Amino acid sequence: MSTYRNMTVGLALIPIITLIISLVIALNFLGAGPHIPLVFSTAIACLVALKAGYKWDDIEKFMLETMSDGLQALVILLIVGMLIGTWIISGVVPTMIYYGLLIISPTVFLAMSYTLTSIVAFATGSSWSTAGTVGIALVGIGQAMNIPLEMVAGTVVAGAYFGDKMSPLSDTTNLGAAISGAQLFEHIKHVVYPLVPSFIISIALYAVLGFQYGGASIDKEGIDAILNGLSSIFVINPIMLIPPLVVIVSVIKKMPAIPGLFISAFIAALLAMGIQGASLSDVISVAFSGYESHSGSEVIDSLLSRGGMVSMGSIIALVLVAMGFGGIIQKSGMLPLLLDRILTIAKGIGGLICATVLTGVIAEMLMGSQYLSVIVTGSMYKDRYAEKGLAPKNLSRCVVNSGCTVSPLVPWSNCGAFMAATLGVATLSYAPFAFSCYLTPIISIIIGFIGFTIERIPPAQPES
């Protein structure tokens, strides 16, 4: 106990309880975001640390040291904002959506719906945009085919969150890697292991469910409207898939995230000017401020109006405040004391990973925010993974595969409320059919206990 001065479990619980209560009030009753509750909880954490005997200089050092650890992640977020904008103006995102829509088949509609939303979410890095655009179209098509809406909505939600967790453009993917101290591309490569079997099992289940609706005819009017709208604005060509391929190759080749993402954005900018007819001024503007679509189609405009460095301001502010909060509760001893209580029943690496996943799920259910689930869980377990000699990507995988993945299944969370309102189906109605949303955490726990793909920190190389 002397290591952390006069810190006690009672004192350590105060900032956590404050965070939970303030988030519940802000998110569910005031319609506010998580930023100010987190700032308020950080202030309370400062007071608790002062009460425990720390000086303000110590507390400030805790915050600044932790923030400095995340500077690389903030740079990556800015580049991701540029990447999204350039991918849209160059026709990369429209091309991926266009080809994805072409794979719709009435014979295996549910499986195709899941695949399509996975592709679109990967291309855009946004589960909400995917559900709010292509997802709405798919629900309408499924309704015309007399397929139960809860099944269609389940495929949309599951696919949207599956693709989002695989996308380097996703804010939660970047946040999970940043909080855990993992390299972005290393995280994406590592998160594949539980996601792929989850995807395969989900596809098989959707195929079985969909067979009974295979003879239905499909109303292509809504899909054709999107296809025609995209092709009238952009040149749709397979060459537009080069920038995403660059990102994939960068991940495979273990290239650092910053140059890999920047090269992809640069190539997209060249395609925008060389093929789409955009000017250099247009590309620079979009890279900074984002793309604004004025196609006249609400669906297309909603899907494509996004990106730019400016769009990352909110998530960067959240990361900075979260790291300040995490630094205080970690280095003052609040989290270690609480974690000691939790880990008394979690034995070995399998128990640690199971505890991490369950903590993420519980945090999501208590706080209703996938961002805060990532932040709290990552902050709590980061040092414990290092103590066990586990690579940070093990933690980042568990963090995003827990609270983030189940967030649309929690009716009172912002994600669950958004999906229910957007798709017109109650959260608890579509939840049983969002297979990968609960398969992924389960598979992540199983992987932890059998030790598959659990990687350790490489030993330091002696200096030559």
DRENVEXVEX-848118 format. One record per residue (C-alpha): x, y, z. Coordinates in Angstrom, 2 decimals. Example, Ala and Ser with C-alpha at 12.3 -4.5 7.8 and 13.67 -1.06 7.14 Angstrom:
% residues 2
<site px="12.30" py="-4.50" pz="7.80"/>
<site px="13.67" py="-1.06" pz="7.14"/>
//
This chain:
% residues 464
<site px="0.00" py="0.00" pz="0.00"/>
<site px="2.97" py="2.33" pz="0.64"/>
<site px="3.77" py="2.29" pz="-3.06"/>
<site px="0.67" py="4.41" pz="-3.66"/>
<site px="0.87" py="6.57" pz="-0.52"/>
<site px="-2.50" py="6.80" pz="1.25"/>
<site px="-4.64" py="5.51" pz="-1.61"/>
<site px="-7.42" py="3.15" pz="-0.54"/>
<site px="-10.01" py="1.13" pz="-2.41"/>
<site px="-12.72" py="3.49" pz="-1.17"/>
<site px="-10.92" py="6.53" pz="-2.55"/>
<site px="-10.08" py="4.72" pz="-5.79"/>
<site px="-13.75" py="3.98" pz="-6.45"/>
<site px="-14.78" py="7.65" pz="-6.27"/>
<site px="-13.56" py="8.71" pz="-9.77"/>
<site px="-14.90" py="5.50" pz="-11.33"/>
<site px="-18.33" py="5.90" pz="-9.76"/>
<site px="-18.31" py="9.60" pz="-10.68"/>
<site px="-17.51" py="8.71" pz="-14.29"/>
<site px="-20.30" py="6.13" pz="-14.48"/>
<site px="-22.94" py="8.40" pz="-12.92"/>
<site px="-21.98" py="11.48" pz="-14.95"/>
<site px="-21.95" py="9.48" pz="-18.19"/>
<site px="-25.34" py="7.93" pz="-17.51"/>
<site px="-26.82" py="11.39" pz="-16.84"/>
<site px="-25.10" py="13.06" pz="-19.81"/>
<site px="-25.69" py="10.33" pz="-22.39"/>
<site px="-29.16" py="9.17" pz="-21.40"/>
<site px="-30.85" py="12.26" pz="-19.96"/>
<site px="-29.08" py="15.32" pz="-21.32"/>
<site px="-28.22" py="14.08" pz="-24.80"/>
<site px="-24.62" py="15.24" pz="-24.31"/>
<site px="-21.39" py="13.55" pz="-25.35"/>
<site px="-18.79" py="11.85" pz="-23.12"/>
<site px="-16.22" py="14.68" pz="-23.18"/>
<site px="-17.43" py="16.90" pz="-20.34"/>
<site px="-18.31" py="14.01" pz="-17.97"/>
<site px="-14.78" py="12.74" pz="-18.54"/>
<site px="-13.32" py="16.20" pz="-17.81"/>
<site px="-15.40" py="16.38" pz="-14.62"/>
<site px="-14.30" py="12.88" pz="-13.58"/>
<site px="-10.69" py="13.86" pz="-14.25"/>
<site px="-11.11" py="16.82" pz="-11.89"/>
<site px="-12.52" py="14.49" pz="-9.22"/>
<site px="-9.59" py="12.10" pz="-9.80"/>
<site px="-7.23" py="15.03" pz="-9.19"/>
<site px="-8.93" py="15.81" pz="-5.88"/>
<site px="-8.75" py="12.16" pz="-4.83"/>
<site px="-5.04" py="12.03" pz="-5.67"/>
<site px="-4.47" py="15.20" pz="-3.64"/>
<site px="-6.37" py="13.62" pz="-0.75"/>
<site px="-4.11" py="10.57" pz="-0.98"/>
<site px="-1.04" py="12.75" pz="-0.50"/>
<site px="0.13" py="13.54" pz="-4.02"/>
<site px="1.22" py="17.06" pz="-4.95"/>
<site px="-0.19" py="18.90" pz="-7.96"/>
<site px="3.17" py="18.62" pz="-9.74"/>
<site px="2.91" py="14.83" pz="-9.43"/>
<site px="-0.65" py="14.78" pz="-10.79"/>
<site px="0.22" py="17.06" pz="-13.69"/>
<site px="3.18" py="14.83" pz="-14.51"/>
<site px="0.89" py="11.75" pz="-14.49"/>
<site px="-1.39" py="13.39" pz="-17.05"/>
<site px="1.28" py="14.82" pz="-19.34"/>
<site px="3.38" py="11.65" pz="-19.42"/>
<site px="0.37" py="9.58" pz="-20.43"/>
<site px="-0.71" py="12.13" pz="-23.03"/>
<site px="2.76" py="12.17" pz="-24.54"/>
<site px="2.58" py="8.40" pz="-24.97"/>
<site px="-0.42" py="8.88" pz="-27.25"/>
<site px="0.99" py="11.58" pz="-29.54"/>
<site px="1.75" py="9.09" pz="-32.31"/>
<site px="-1.84" py="7.87" pz="-32.21"/>
<site px="-3.08" py="11.46" pz="-32.53"/>
<site px="-0.93" py="11.96" pz="-35.62"/>
<site px="-2.40" py="8.77" pz="-37.07"/>
<site px="-5.93" py="10.04" pz="-36.39"/>
<site px="-5.18" py="13.23" pz="-38.32"/>
<site px="-3.86" py="11.22" pz="-41.26"/>
<site px="-6.90" py="8.95" pz="-41.11"/>
<site px="-9.07" py="12.06" pz="-41.44"/>
<site px="-7.11" py="13.03" pz="-44.54"/>
<site px="-7.38" py="9.47" pz="-45.83"/>
<site px="-11.16" py="9.36" pz="-45.53"/>
<site px="-11.54" py="12.63" pz="-47.42"/>
<site px="-9.18" py="11.65" pz="-50.22"/>
<site px="-10.68" py="8.17" pz="-50.49"/>
<site px="-14.10" py="9.71" pz="-51.08"/>
<site px="-13.14" py="12.44" pz="-53.57"/>
<site px="-10.99" py="9.96" pz="-55.52"/>
<site px="-13.89" py="7.53" pz="-55.87"/>
<site px="-12.36" py="4.81" pz="-53.69"/>
<site px="-15.23" py="4.66" pz="-51.19"/>
<site px="-17.94" py="5.05" pz="-53.89"/>
<site px="-16.32" py="2.26" pz="-55.94"/>
<site px="-16.23" py="-0.11" pz="-52.96"/>
<site px="-19.87" py="0.65" pz="-52.16"/>
<site px="-20.87" py="0.27" pz="-55.83"/>
<site px="-19.26" py="-3.14" pz="-56.27"/>
<site px="-20.55" py="-4.21" pz="-52.88"/>
<site px="-24.13" py="-3.45" pz="-53.89"/>
<site px="-23.73" py="-5.54" pz="-57.03"/>
<site px="-23.27" py="-8.73" pz="-55.01"/>
<site px="-26.85" py="-8.61" pz="-53.64"/>
<site px="-28.67" py="-11.83" pz="-54.49"/>
<site px="-32.21" py="-12.79" pz="-53.39"/>
<site px="-31.13" py="-16.42" pz="-52.93"/>
<site px="-28.77" py="-15.62" pz="-50.07"/>
<site px="-29.98" py="-12.16" pz="-49.13"/>
<site px="-29.18" py="-12.31" pz="-45.41"/>
<site px="-25.63" py="-13.54" pz="-45.98"/>
<site px="-25.13" py="-10.95" pz="-48.71"/>
<site px="-26.52" py="-8.20" pz="-46.50"/>
<site px="-24.02" py="-9.09" pz="-43.80"/>
<site px="-21.17" py="-9.19" pz="-46.33"/>
<site px="-22.16" py="-5.91" pz="-47.96"/>
<site px="-22.44" py="-3.96" pz="-44.72"/>
<site px="-19.07" py="-5.40" pz="-43.65"/>
<site px="-17.52" py="-4.11" pz="-46.89"/>
<site px="-19.10" py="-0.66" pz="-46.62"/>
<site px="-18.16" py="-0.30" pz="-42.94"/>
<site px="-14.59" py="-1.31" pz="-43.74"/>
<site px="-14.49" py="1.23" pz="-46.59"/>
<site px="-15.94" py="4.09" pz="-44.53"/>
<site px="-14.74" py="3.18" pz="-41.04"/>
<site px="-18.18" py="4.06" pz="-39.69"/>
<site px="-20.79" py="1.62" pz="-38.45"/>
<site px="-23.33" py="4.41" pz="-37.98"/>
<site px="-22.97" py="5.76" pz="-41.54"/>
<site px="-23.22" py="2.23" pz="-42.90"/>
<site px="-26.41" py="1.47" pz="-40.99"/>
<site px="-27.88" py="4.88" pz="-41.74"/>
<site px="-27.45" py="4.56" pz="-45.49"/>
<site px="-26.94" py="1.13" pz="-47.02"/>
<site px="-28.51" py="-0.45" pz="-43.92"/>
<site px="-31.75" py="1.44" pz="-44.42"/>
<site px="-31.80" py="0.40" pz="-48.08"/>
<site px="-31.27" py="-3.25" pz="-47.14"/>
<site px="-34.07" py="-3.15" pz="-44.56"/>
<site px="-36.38" py="-1.79" pz="-47.24"/>
<site px="-35.37" py="-4.51" pz="-49.69"/>
<site px="-35.79" py="-7.20" pz="-47.04"/>
<site px="-39.24" py="-5.88" pz="-46.23"/>
<site px="-40.21" py="-6.04" pz="-49.91"/>
<site px="-39.04" py="-9.68" pz="-49.92"/>
<site px="-41.10" py="-10.49" pz="-46.79"/>
<site px="-37.99" py="-11.33" pz="-44.79"/>
<site px="-38.46" py="-10.63" pz="-41.04"/>
<site px="-37.10" py="-7.16" pz="-40.34"/>
<site px="-35.36" py="-8.25" pz="-37.15"/>
<site px="-33.26" py="-10.68" pz="-39.19"/>
<site px="-32.28" py="-8.06" pz="-41.76"/>
<site px="-31.52" py="-5.50" pz="-39.06"/>
<site px="-29.39" py="-8.10" pz="-37.28"/>
<site px="-27.27" py="-8.64" pz="-40.40"/>
<site px="-26.87" py="-4.88" pz="-40.88"/>
<site px="-25.78" py="-4.26" pz="-37.30"/>
<site px="-23.44" py="-7.25" pz="-37.19"/>
<site px="-21.85" py="-6.44" pz="-40.55"/>
<site px="-21.49" py="-2.74" pz="-39.72"/>
<site px="-19.62" py="-3.46" pz="-36.50"/>
<site px="-17.57" py="-6.28" pz="-38.02"/>
<site px="-16.28" py="-4.06" pz="-40.83"/>
<site px="-15.76" py="-1.13" pz="-38.48"/>
<site px="-13.45" py="-3.18" pz="-36.25"/>
<site px="-11.35" py="-4.20" pz="-39.28"/>
<site px="-11.05" py="-0.70" pz="-40.73"/>
<site px="-8.00" py="1.55" pz="-40.25"/>
<site px="-10.41" py="4.46" pz="-40.78"/>
<site px="-12.47" py="3.58" pz="-37.70"/>
<site px="-12.18" py="5.90" pz="-34.71"/>
<site px="-12.70" py="3.07" pz="-32.20"/>
<site px="-10.07" py="0.93" pz="-33.94"/>
<site px="-7.58" py="3.79" pz="-33.66"/>
<site px="-8.67" py="4.57" pz="-30.11"/>
<site px="-8.29" py="0.94" pz="-29.01"/>
<site px="-4.77" py="0.74" pz="-30.42"/>
<site px="-3.82" py="4.11" pz="-28.92"/>
<site px="-5.09" py="3.41" pz="-25.41"/>
<site px="-3.44" py="-0.02" pz="-25.36"/>
<site px="-0.12" py="1.19" pz="-26.76"/>
<site px="-0.33" py="-1.03" pz="-29.86"/>
<site px="0.72" py="-0.15" pz="-33.39"/>
<site px="-2.36" py="0.40" pz="-35.55"/>
<site px="-1.52" py="-2.07" pz="-38.31"/>
<site px="-0.26" py="-4.64" pz="-35.81"/>
<site px="-3.57" py="-4.31" pz="-34.00"/>
<site px="-5.60" py="-4.75" pz="-37.20"/>
<site px="-3.59" py="-7.81" pz="-38.20"/>
<site px="-4.00" py="-9.31" pz="-34.72"/>
<site px="-7.73" py="-8.62" pz="-34.46"/>
<site px="-8.32" py="-10.77" pz="-37.55"/>
<site px="-7.90" py="-14.03" pz="-35.63"/>
<site px="-11.17" py="-13.91" pz="-33.64"/>
<site px="-13.04" py="-11.90" pz="-36.27"/>
<site px="-12.54" py="-14.33" pz="-39.17"/>
<site px="-14.09" py="-17.39" pz="-37.45"/>
<site px="-16.86" py="-15.12" pz="-36.18"/>
<site px="-17.49" py="-13.98" pz="-39.77"/>
<site px="-17.50" py="-17.53" pz="-41.15"/>
<site px="-19.90" py="-18.83" pz="-38.50"/>
<site px="-22.17" py="-15.82" pz="-39.00"/>
<site px="-22.24" py="-16.28" pz="-42.78"/>
<site px="-23.17" py="-19.94" pz="-42.35"/>
<site px="-25.97" py="-19.09" pz="-39.93"/>
<site px="-27.33" py="-16.36" pz="-42.21"/>
<site px="-27.19" py="-18.71" pz="-45.18"/>
<site px="-29.23" py="-21.31" pz="-43.29"/>
<site px="-31.77" py="-18.71" pz="-42.17"/>
<site px="-31.99" py="-17.23" pz="-45.64"/>
<site px="-32.68" py="-20.42" pz="-47.58"/>
<site px="-36.38" py="-20.26" pz="-46.77"/>
<site px="-36.59" py="-16.85" pz="-48.44"/>
<site px="-34.50" py="-17.74" pz="-51.50"/>
<site px="-37.42" py="-17.80" pz="-53.91"/>
<site px="-38.52" py="-14.25" pz="-53.23"/>
<site px="-38.17" py="-11.58" pz="-55.88"/>
<site px="-36.08" py="-8.52" pz="-55.15"/>
<site px="-37.14" py="-4.92" pz="-55.60"/>
<site px="-34.03" py="-3.36" pz="-57.12"/>
<site px="-35.35" py="0.18" pz="-57.32"/>
<site px="-33.62" py="1.43" pz="-54.17"/>
<site px="-30.33" py="-0.27" pz="-55.01"/>
<site px="-30.42" py="0.97" pz="-58.61"/>
<site px="-30.96" py="4.52" pz="-57.39"/>
<site px="-27.79" py="4.33" pz="-55.31"/>
<site px="-25.81" py="2.68" pz="-58.13"/>
<site px="-26.94" py="5.25" pz="-60.69"/>
<site px="-26.28" py="8.10" pz="-58.31"/>
<site px="-22.73" py="6.93" pz="-57.55"/>
<site px="-21.88" py="6.28" pz="-61.22"/>
<site px="-23.22" py="9.71" pz="-62.26"/>
<site px="-20.91" py="11.51" pz="-59.82"/>
<site px="-17.78" py="9.33" pz="-59.84"/>
<site px="-15.82" py="7.26" pz="-62.33"/>
<site px="-16.32" py="3.72" pz="-61.03"/>
<site px="-13.32" py="1.60" pz="-61.95"/>
<site px="-11.33" py="-1.24" pz="-60.33"/>
<site px="-8.25" py="1.00" pz="-60.40"/>
<site px="-9.85" py="2.91" pz="-57.53"/>
<site px="-9.19" py="-0.10" pz="-55.31"/>
<site px="-5.43" py="0.58" pz="-55.36"/>
<site px="-5.41" py="2.81" pz="-52.22"/>
<site px="-7.18" py="0.17" pz="-50.06"/>
<site px="-4.79" py="-2.45" pz="-51.42"/>
<site px="-1.89" py="-0.24" pz="-50.38"/>
<site px="-3.24" py="-0.24" pz="-46.82"/>
<site px="-3.68" py="-4.03" pz="-46.87"/>
<site px="-0.14" py="-4.54" pz="-48.19"/>
<site px="1.17" py="-2.13" pz="-45.54"/>
<site px="-0.46" py="-4.23" pz="-42.84"/>
<site px="0.95" py="-7.47" pz="-44.27"/>
<site px="4.44" py="-6.00" pz="-44.69"/>
<site px="4.34" py="-4.57" pz="-41.16"/>
<site px="5.00" py="-1.05" pz="-42.43"/>
<site px="4.56" py="1.65" pz="-39.77"/>
<site px="1.04" py="3.07" pz="-39.84"/>
<site px="1.93" py="6.71" pz="-40.54"/>
<site px="3.80" py="6.19" pz="-43.85"/>
<site px="1.42" py="3.42" pz="-44.94"/>
<site px="-1.68" py="5.55" pz="-44.47"/>
<site px="-0.04" py="8.65" pz="-45.94"/>
<site px="1.02" py="6.79" pz="-49.10"/>
<site px="-2.53" py="5.53" pz="-49.55"/>
<site px="-3.90" py="9.06" pz="-49.12"/>
<site px="-1.33" py="10.44" pz="-51.59"/>
<site px="-2.23" py="7.84" pz="-54.23"/>
<site px="-5.92" py="8.58" pz="-53.70"/>
<site px="-5.21" py="12.27" pz="-54.22"/>
<site px="-3.49" py="11.51" pz="-57.53"/>
<site px="-6.47" py="9.38" pz="-58.63"/>
<site px="-8.84" py="12.20" pz="-57.67"/>
<site px="-7.01" py="14.65" pz="-59.89"/>
<site px="-6.11" py="12.25" pz="-62.69"/>
<site px="-9.39" py="10.33" pz="-63.05"/>
<site px="-12.16" py="12.14" pz="-61.16"/>
<site px="-11.12" py="15.56" pz="-62.48"/>
<site px="-10.67" py="17.16" pz="-59.06"/>
<site px="-8.36" py="20.14" pz="-58.75"/>
<site px="-5.41" py="20.33" pz="-56.37"/>
<site px="-7.37" py="22.91" pz="-54.38"/>
<site px="-10.31" py="20.49" pz="-54.09"/>
<site px="-8.06" py="17.70" pz="-52.82"/>
<site px="-6.37" py="19.93" pz="-50.25"/>
<site px="-9.72" py="21.25" pz="-49.04"/>
<site px="-11.18" py="17.77" pz="-48.70"/>
<site px="-8.09" py="16.45" pz="-46.90"/>
<site px="-8.48" py="19.20" pz="-44.32"/>
<site px="-12.22" py="19.86" pz="-44.05"/>
<site px="-13.73" py="16.65" pz="-45.44"/>
<site px="-15.91" py="15.85" pz="-48.43"/>
<site px="-19.40" py="17.29" pz="-48.79"/>
<site px="-21.72" py="15.46" pz="-51.16"/>
<site px="-24.49" py="17.38" pz="-52.90"/>
<site px="-25.87" py="14.65" pz="-55.15"/>
<site px="-29.49" py="15.30" pz="-54.33"/>
<site px="-29.80" py="11.80" pz="-52.84"/>
<site px="-30.13" py="11.84" pz="-49.06"/>
<site px="-28.68" py="8.34" pz="-48.80"/>
<site px="-25.59" py="9.10" pz="-50.90"/>
<site px="-25.02" py="12.50" pz="-49.29"/>
<site px="-25.25" py="11.02" pz="-45.80"/>
<site px="-22.78" py="8.26" pz="-46.63"/>
<site px="-20.17" py="10.38" pz="-48.41"/>
<site px="-20.22" py="13.68" pz="-46.49"/>
<site px="-17.42" py="13.04" pz="-44.03"/>
<site px="-13.68" py="12.88" pz="-43.49"/>
<site px="-10.93" py="15.50" pz="-43.24"/>
<site px="-8.49" py="16.37" pz="-40.47"/>
<site px="-11.11" py="18.63" pz="-38.86"/>
<site px="-13.47" py="15.68" pz="-38.37"/>
<site px="-10.97" py="14.10" pz="-35.99"/>
<site px="-11.06" py="17.03" pz="-33.57"/>
<site px="-13.70" py="15.50" pz="-31.31"/>
<site px="-12.05" py="12.09" pz="-31.02"/>
<site px="-8.61" py="13.68" pz="-30.48"/>
<site px="-10.02" py="15.80" pz="-27.67"/>
<site px="-11.60" py="12.69" pz="-26.18"/>
<site px="-8.32" py="10.76" pz="-26.41"/>
<site px="-6.36" py="13.55" pz="-24.73"/>
<site px="-8.82" py="13.91" pz="-21.84"/>
<site px="-9.11" py="10.14" pz="-21.52"/>
<site px="-5.35" py="9.74" pz="-21.35"/>
<site px="-5.18" py="12.44" pz="-18.69"/>
<site px="-7.85" py="10.63" pz="-16.68"/>
<site px="-6.17" py="7.28" pz="-17.26"/>
<site px="-2.78" py="8.65" pz="-16.24"/>
<site px="-4.08" py="9.89" pz="-12.91"/>
<site px="-6.04" py="6.80" pz="-11.91"/>
<site px="-3.25" py="4.51" pz="-13.11"/>
<site px="-0.14" py="6.17" pz="-11.69"/>
<site px="-1.70" py="7.30" pz="-8.42"/>
<site px="-2.59" py="3.69" pz="-7.64"/>
<site px="-6.38" py="3.83" pz="-8.05"/>
<site px="-6.59" py="1.34" pz="-10.91"/>
<site px="-3.89" py="-1.04" pz="-9.61"/>
<site px="-5.72" py="-1.34" pz="-6.29"/>
<site px="-9.05" py="-2.06" pz="-7.97"/>
<site px="-7.45" py="-4.40" pz="-10.46"/>
<site px="-5.82" py="-6.39" pz="-7.69"/>
<site px="-9.30" py="-7.23" pz="-6.40"/>
<site px="-10.49" py="-8.29" pz="-9.84"/>
<site px="-7.43" py="-10.38" pz="-10.65"/>
<site px="-7.63" py="-12.38" pz="-7.45"/>
<site px="-10.13" py="-14.61" pz="-9.30"/>
<site px="-8.49" py="-14.35" pz="-12.73"/>
<site px="-5.66" py="-16.86" pz="-12.92"/>
<site px="-3.11" py="-17.07" pz="-15.72"/>
<site px="-3.14" py="-15.44" pz="-19.12"/>
<site px="-6.51" py="-16.98" pz="-20.03"/>
<site px="-8.06" py="-15.55" pz="-16.89"/>
<site px="-6.53" py="-12.14" pz="-17.59"/>
<site px="-7.93" py="-12.06" pz="-21.12"/>
<site px="-11.32" py="-13.28" pz="-19.93"/>
<site px="-11.35" py="-10.58" pz="-17.25"/>
<site px="-10.43" py="-7.96" pz="-19.86"/>
<site px="-13.23" py="-8.93" pz="-22.22"/>
<site px="-15.81" py="-9.12" pz="-19.44"/>
<site px="-14.66" py="-5.77" pz="-18.06"/>
<site px="-15.16" py="-4.21" pz="-21.50"/>
<site px="-18.67" py="-5.66" pz="-21.78"/>
<site px="-19.63" py="-4.57" pz="-18.26"/>
<site px="-18.17" py="-1.10" pz="-18.85"/>
<site px="-20.29" py="-0.76" pz="-21.99"/>
<site px="-23.42" py="-1.87" pz="-20.17"/>
<site px="-22.78" py="0.51" pz="-17.27"/>
<site px="-21.66" py="3.58" pz="-19.20"/>
<site px="-23.43" py="3.14" pz="-22.54"/>
<site px="-20.46" py="4.41" pz="-24.56"/>
<site px="-18.09" py="2.30" pz="-26.63"/>
<site px="-15.46" py="5.02" pz="-26.41"/>
<site px="-15.46" py="5.00" pz="-22.63"/>
<site px="-15.51" py="1.20" pz="-22.58"/>
<site px="-12.29" py="1.23" pz="-24.63"/>
<site px="-10.69" py="3.94" pz="-22.51"/>
<site px="-11.53" py="2.48" pz="-19.10"/>
<site px="-10.68" py="-1.13" pz="-20.03"/>
<site px="-7.47" py="-0.24" pz="-21.82"/>
<site px="-6.29" py="1.97" pz="-18.96"/>
<site px="-7.10" py="-0.65" pz="-16.34"/>
<site px="-5.19" py="-3.51" pz="-17.91"/>
<site px="-2.32" py="-1.91" pz="-19.86"/>
<site px="0.32" py="-2.34" pz="-17.14"/>
<site px="-0.89" py="-5.83" pz="-16.22"/>
<site px="-0.36" py="-7.07" pz="-19.77"/>
<site px="3.14" py="-5.58" pz="-19.72"/>
<site px="3.85" py="-7.31" pz="-16.40"/>
<site px="2.83" py="-10.64" pz="-17.98"/>
<site px="5.13" py="-9.96" pz="-20.94"/>
<site px="2.18" py="-9.75" pz="-23.34"/>
<site px="2.36" py="-7.59" pz="-26.45"/>
<site px="0.03" py="-4.55" pz="-26.35"/>
<site px="-1.88" py="-5.85" pz="-29.39"/>
<site px="-3.28" py="-8.65" pz="-27.21"/>
<site px="-4.90" py="-6.01" pz="-25.04"/>
<site px="-6.09" py="-3.83" pz="-27.93"/>
<site px="-7.75" py="-6.86" pz="-29.50"/>
<site px="-9.64" py="-7.66" pz="-26.31"/>
<site px="-10.59" py="-4.02" pz="-25.80"/>
<site px="-12.28" py="-3.55" pz="-29.19"/>
<site px="-13.70" py="-7.07" pz="-29.28"/>
<site px="-15.61" py="-6.58" pz="-26.04"/>
<site px="-17.41" py="-3.32" pz="-25.26"/>
<site px="-17.25" py="-1.96" pz="-28.82"/>
<site px="-18.59" py="-5.14" pz="-30.33"/>
<site px="-21.56" py="-5.54" pz="-27.98"/>
<site px="-22.41" py="-1.83" pz="-27.87"/>
<site px="-25.26" py="-2.06" pz="-30.44"/>
<site px="-26.85" py="-4.86" pz="-28.39"/>
<site px="-27.27" py="-2.65" pz="-25.30"/>
<site px="-30.65" py="-0.85" pz="-25.62"/>
<site px="-29.68" py="2.09" pz="-23.38"/>
<site px="-26.31" py="2.69" pz="-25.05"/>
<site px="-25.90" py="5.39" pz="-27.68"/>
<site px="-25.11" py="2.71" pz="-30.28"/>
<site px="-28.12" py="0.55" pz="-29.42"/>
<site px="-30.43" py="3.56" pz="-29.42"/>
<site px="-29.06" py="4.80" pz="-32.75"/>
<site px="-29.41" py="1.44" pz="-34.48"/>
<site px="-32.96" py="0.91" pz="-33.20"/>
<site px="-34.04" py="4.40" pz="-34.28"/>
<site px="-32.29" py="4.22" pz="-37.64"/>
<site px="-33.41" py="0.74" pz="-38.69"/>
<site px="-36.85" py="0.89" pz="-37.10"/>
<site px="-36.33" py="-2.35" pz="-35.18"/>
<site px="-36.04" py="-2.62" pz="-31.38"/>
<site px="-32.58" py="-3.42" pz="-30.08"/>
<site px="-33.65" py="-6.59" pz="-28.28"/>
<site px="-35.48" py="-7.75" pz="-31.42"/>
<site px="-32.47" py="-7.64" pz="-33.77"/>
<site px="-29.90" py="-8.58" pz="-31.10"/>
<site px="-30.40" py="-12.38" pz="-31.41"/>
<site px="-29.56" py="-12.14" pz="-35.14"/>
<site px="-26.47" py="-9.92" pz="-34.80"/>
<site px="-24.39" py="-13.08" pz="-34.52"/>
<site px="-20.84" py="-11.74" pz="-34.77"/>
<site px="-21.51" py="-9.08" pz="-32.13"/>
<site px="-21.57" py="-11.72" pz="-29.41"/>
<site px="-19.58" py="-14.45" pz="-31.16"/>
<site px="-16.47" py="-12.26" pz="-31.34"/>
<site px="-16.10" py="-11.69" pz="-27.56"/>
<site px="-16.72" py="-15.39" pz="-26.91"/>
<site px="-14.09" py="-16.44" pz="-29.46"/>
<site px="-11.66" py="-13.88" pz="-28.01"/>
<site px="-12.03" py="-15.49" pz="-24.57"/>
<site px="-11.59" py="-19.00" pz="-26.01"/>
<site px="-8.44" py="-17.90" pz="-27.85"/>
<site px="-7.11" py="-16.52" pz="-24.57"/>
<site px="-7.56" py="-19.79" pz="-22.70"/>
<site px="-6.06" py="-22.02" pz="-25.41"/>
<site px="-3.21" py="-19.58" pz="-26.00"/>
<site px="-3.72" py="-19.32" pz="-29.76"/>
<site px="-2.11" py="-16.19" pz="-31.30"/>
<site px="-1.27" py="-14.80" pz="-27.87"/>
<site px="1.98" py="-12.98" pz="-28.55"/>
<site px="4.59" py="-11.87" pz="-26.07"/>
<site px="6.80" py="-8.80" pz="-26.07"/>
<site px="9.95" py="-9.63" pz="-28.06"/>
<site px="13.10" py="-9.66" pz="-25.91"/>
<site px="15.24" py="-6.54" pz="-26.23"/>
<site px="18.06" py="-6.92" pz="-28.71"/>
<site px="21.56" py="-6.25" pz="-27.33"/>
<site px="23.19" py="-3.14" pz="-28.71"/>
<site px="25.92" py="-3.85" pz="-31.22"/>
//
